[in-house]
Amino acid sequence: MKQDILIVGAGLSGAVIGQELAQAGHRISIVDARDHIAGNCHTERDPETGVMVHVYGPHIFHTDDREVWDYVNRFETFLPYQNRVKTSSGGKVFSLPVNLHTINQFFGRTMRPDEARAFIEQLADSTIEDPQTFEEQALRFVGRDLYEAFFKGYTTKQWGCSPTALPASILKRLPLRFNYDDNYFYHRYQGMPEGGYTQMVAQMLDHPNITVELNTRFARSQKTEYDHVFYSGPIDGYFGYDAGRLGYRTLDFERFTYDGDYQGCAVMNYGDATIPYTRVTEHKHFAPWESHEKSVCYREFSRECGPDDIPYYPIRLVEEKSLLTDYLDRAREEDRVSFVGRLGTYRYLDMDVTIREALDTARAFLARPETATASRISELVPA
Ligand SMILES: Cc1cc2nc3c(=O)[nH]c(=O)nc-3n(C[C@H](O)[C@H](O)[C@H](O)COP(=O)(O)OP(=O)(O)OC[C@H]3O[C@@H](n4cnc5c(N)ncnc54)[C@H](O)[C@@H]3O)c2cc1C
């Protein structure tokens, strides 16, 4: 039986689920509170420079999931792009992620990989046996000099607190590379959509069974008008924040233009705590196949998310986790509603993971619509 489906949010989650269910013949209404589609992946041409801008921060597509890669390529041409991030620290520019070039440059050495590994091991603080905090984890694996130059200031600005207050789990086991690989991501498939992410999402939504209403905020009372709701808004927002707000970091972007090439790369991090922004994104470097005289850049500032701000990064510390458990329990009880996407499940999700989960969610619904309610959230976010 064909159903009337409401999808809240025209980001990647909503667009992929909408496309899959529309193909299967269901009638899809999508609402989004913003005045554009594509959610946080939204791209648009900067009117002054003509450069394609990643409006909500830099987005690089990378995945090992062949099906997801083929899927996005159905809707948009992806051109080769590898992210090569630089960082400014103590008045010098270094290569990220911290690799052999960074280590040799930082210490003024010409070490081979095995020499560098032994050198770092001797700098690392081996007295820390069971690191509990981010700082302990960093000192344990990279030692104080690299920690202070590349991790401490950036992390303090990003999370708005001392790395001594963050869990060790935020830092990967050994965040160093002992070779000259400066490709930010390891994934097999990496690229950038030629016409931008918003054009890709527009192609996904271009189906006779799909209608999209922008500038339209979902109200829970609307639920009764539909057979099923896929909700990609904030899970706490669905319940009117009645148990409290889940913590997020938000971002402010300070736009500026430059005649020519401002920094020679797409993303320059700023590791020093004395510089208030975390990074500068120069958007034209995301499209090296285009040519632009002028440049547009965004300085990025991170701060606590207030009620009227856009939620970016879920904080997920102890306090948030207990509140989340409360909301998840209620989400599981909610009849004919599936909570999806980064806000609906309160997790940081890369785009490929978002698409994978959206495809799986749509398929589970098509296979057994009557059991599709909030079951998906149980699989994704264990109680
Ligand atoms: C700064 C930053 C950089 C990132 N960079 C990368 C990257 O380089 N590579 C990568 O793979 N991933 C990246 N990501 C992750 C990527 O942004 C997410 O994977 C993607 O946005 C998730 O899509 P979504 O549809 O779940 O959520 P969203 O894109 O947030 O879409 C949700 C939509 O729901 C709408 N909405 C919410 N509540 C309501 C309501 N009540 N009524 C109506 N509409 C509502 C919102 O307006 C929004 O448009 C980055 C994320 C951030 C924060």
The ligand as a MOL file (V3000), in Angstrom:
LIG
                    3D

  0  0  0     0  0            999 V3000
M  V30 BEGIN CTAB
M  V30 COUNTS 53 58 0 0 0
M  V30 BEGIN ATOM
M  V30 1 C 31.4910 21.9760 10.4600 0
M  V30 2 C 31.1740 20.6300 9.8670 0
M  V30 3 C 31.9750 20.1290 8.8580 0
M  V30 4 C 31.6900 18.8930 8.3100 0
M  V30 5 N 32.5230 18.4160 7.3420 0
M  V30 6 C 32.2930 17.1980 6.8160 0
M  V30 7 C 33.1930 16.6490 5.8520 0
M  V30 8 O 34.2050 17.2630 5.4900 0
M  V30 9 N 32.9130 15.4230 5.3500 0
M  V30 10 C 31.8150 14.6970 5.7390 0
M  V30 11 O 31.6170 13.5880 5.2380 0
M  V30 12 N 30.9320 15.2040 6.6400 0
M  V30 13 C 31.1410 16.4250 7.1760 0
M  V30 14 N 30.2610 16.9490 8.1080 0
M  V30 15 C 29.0320 16.1800 8.4400 0
M  V30 16 C 27.8100 16.5670 7.5710 0
M  V30 17 O 27.5110 17.9250 7.7460 0
M  V30 18 C 26.6200 15.6730 7.9860 0
M  V30 19 O 26.9420 14.3340 7.6380 0
M  V30 20 C 25.2940 16.0020 7.2980 0
M  V30 21 O 24.9810 17.3600 7.3840 0
M  V30 22 C 24.1630 15.2180 7.9790 0
M  V30 23 O 22.9520 15.4100 7.2680 0
M  V30 24 P 21.5590 15.3610 8.0000 0
M  V30 25 O 20.5360 15.4050 6.9290 0
M  V30 26 O 21.5180 14.2600 8.9700 0
M  V30 27 O 21.5120 16.7030 8.8880 0
M  V30 28 P 21.4060 18.2200 8.4580 0
M  V30 29 O 22.2880 18.5000 7.3090 0
M  V30 30 O 21.6190 19.0130 9.6810 0
M  V30 31 O 19.8990 18.3900 7.9880 0
M  V30 32 C 18.8270 18.4760 8.9000 0
M  V30 33 C 17.8300 19.4670 8.3560 0
M  V30 34 O 16.6720 19.4440 9.1940 0
M  V30 35 C 16.1560 20.7490 9.2830 0
M  V30 36 N 15.3390 20.8340 10.5000 0
M  V30 37 C 15.7310 20.6500 11.7840 0
M  V30 38 N 14.6950 20.7700 12.6280 0
M  V30 39 C 13.6020 21.0540 11.8700 0
M  V30 40 C 12.2200 21.2830 12.1750 0
M  V30 41 N 11.7410 21.2330 13.4460 0
M  V30 42 N 11.3740 21.5360 11.1530 0
M  V30 43 C 11.8370 21.5660 9.8650 0
M  V30 44 N 13.1350 21.3550 9.5200 0
M  V30 45 C 14.0070 21.0920 10.5220 0
M  V30 46 C 17.3960 21.6180 9.3060 0
M  V30 47 O 17.0800 22.9570 8.8950 0
M  V30 48 C 18.3310 20.9100 8.3550 0
M  V30 49 O 18.2490 21.4440 7.0530 0
M  V30 50 C 30.5520 18.1530 8.7260 0
M  V30 51 C 29.7510 18.6680 9.7520 0
M  V30 52 C 30.0800 19.8720 10.3450 0
M  V30 53 C 29.2460 20.3520 11.4970 0
M  V30 END ATOM
M  V30 BEGIN BOND
M  V30 1 1 1 2
M  V30 2 1 2 3
M  V30 3 2 2 52
M  V30 4 2 3 4
M  V30 5 1 4 5
M  V30 6 1 4 50
M  V30 7 2 5 6
M  V30 8 1 6 7
M  V30 9 1 6 13
M  V30 10 2 7 8
M  V30 11 1 7 9
M  V30 12 1 9 10
M  V30 13 2 10 11
M  V30 14 1 10 12
M  V30 15 2 12 13
M  V30 16 1 13 14
M  V30 17 1 14 15
M  V30 18 1 14 50
M  V30 19 1 15 16
M  V30 20 1 16 17
M  V30 21 1 16 18
M  V30 22 1 18 19
M  V30 23 1 18 20
M  V30 24 1 20 21
M  V30 25 1 20 22
M  V30 26 1 22 23
M  V30 27 1 23 24
M  V30 28 2 24 25
M  V30 29 1 24 26
M  V30 30 1 24 27
M  V30 31 1 27 28
M  V30 32 2 28 29
M  V30 33 1 28 30
M  V30 34 1 28 31
M  V30 35 1 31 32
M  V30 36 1 32 33
M  V30 37 1 33 34
M  V30 38 1 33 48
M  V30 39 1 34 35
M  V30 40 1 35 36
M  V30 41 1 35 46
M  V30 42 1 36 37
M  V30 43 1 36 45
M  V30 44 2 37 38
M  V30 45 1 38 39
M  V30 46 1 39 40
M  V30 47 2 39 45
M  V30 48 1 40 41
M  V30 49 2 40 42
M  V30 50 1 42 43
M  V30 51 2 43 44
M  V30 52 1 44 45
M  V30 53 1 46 47
M  V30 54 1 46 48
M  V30 55 1 48 49
M  V30 56 2 50 51
M  V30 57 1 51 52
M  V30 58 1 52 53
M  V30 END BOND
M  V30 END CTAB
M  END
